[in-house]
Amino acid sequence: MRKFSLTDETAIDVLIFWIESSDGTISYEEEEAVKRILSNMEYSMKTFRETLSHLGALSTEGLHEVQEDAINHVKSNFSDDGKKLTYSLLETVAATEGGISDESREKLDELKNQFGL
């Protein structure tokens, strides 16, 4: 498997996918929230879509590896404020459809623990 190179932007893209694909899909409302968040961060929907395309080509094991790499990238490369902001953004996206699913809540709790928040 060719290693997926993570940047700050693609690490966040991977984590957005991980949180939002808990139910197997990304709804229109969720995608609109992602667009607003990425735009506010001056990140690109094009990069987000390219990241999703790459993730779609991975095996389940490869996907889990990239998700762990993304978590580790944020832990290693983001300041405490950056980790808090990333967590807050992911929580906002997860709550887009009126509430956070149990599976998304478990993932968010894992991130909170991993990020030391």
N, C-alpha and C positions, 0 to 999 in steps of 0.2 A: 504494500500500500504506500502510495506517495504521501508524504507528510504534508498536512495542511498548515501553511504558514500563517500564524496569528499576528494581527496588529491589535492595537486598542480597539479599533472600530470592528474588526471581524470577531474579536472575542466577545464584544457586546452583542453582535449579530447572532453568534452561536448561542449565547445565553438567552436571548429573546426567543429564538426558535425552541430551545429546550423548555422554557417556561410555557410558551404558548402552544406548543404541539402536544401538551398533556392529553388533550382530548382527540388528538389525531388530525386536527385541522387548525388553520388560522382563519378566523372569520373576517368579514369585511370591516367590522368595528375594530377588531384587534389590529388589522393592517393599517387602518387610518390612524390609530393611536401610535403605532410604530413610525409611520410617516412623520407625524408631528414631533415625536421625540427625537428621531434621527435628524430632522431638519433643525431643531433647536440646538442640537449638538454639532451642527455643521457636518454631519455624516450623510452618506449617500444611500438612497433607496437602490440605486444600481448595484452598489457593493453588497447591500443586504440581499438582493435577489441572487447575485452571483454566489454569495455564501450559501444561501438556501439550496441553490442548484448543486453546489459541491456536496453539501450534506446529504442531499437526496441520492447521491451516487455511492454513498458509503454503506458498508455492512452495518448491522446493529452494533457489533463490537467496535468498528471504526468510529461510529457515531459517539459511542460512550467515551472513547479515547479523546476525541476532539472536544467533547463537553468538559471532560476533566482538565484537558489542556487549557481550555478557555477560563475555567475557574482558577487554575494555577496562574495563568497570565494576569488576571485581575489581581490576585493576591500578591503577586511579585512586582507588578509594574504600576499599580495605582496607589495613590496616597490614601490615607484613611478617609478623607473627604471624597475622593474619587470612588472608593468602595461604597460609601454611603449613598452617593449619587446613583451609582450603578444599581444598587439594591432598590432604591426608591423608584427608579425608572422601570425596573422589572416588575415591581409590585404594582405600579400604575398600569402597565400593560396587562398584567394578570387580572386586574379588577375591571377591565374595560367593559365586560358584558354584565356588569351589575353585581359581581361578587367573585371571589377567588375560590376556585374548585379545591377540593381536599388535596388532590394530587399536586396542583400548583402550590398550595400552601406548604406541603411537605418539601417541595423543591426550594421554595423561598426560605423556609426555616433552615434547610441544609446550607444554602448560600450565606445566610446570616451567621451561622456558626463558622463556616469556612472563612468568611471575611473578617471574623472577629468582631462582629457588631453587637 
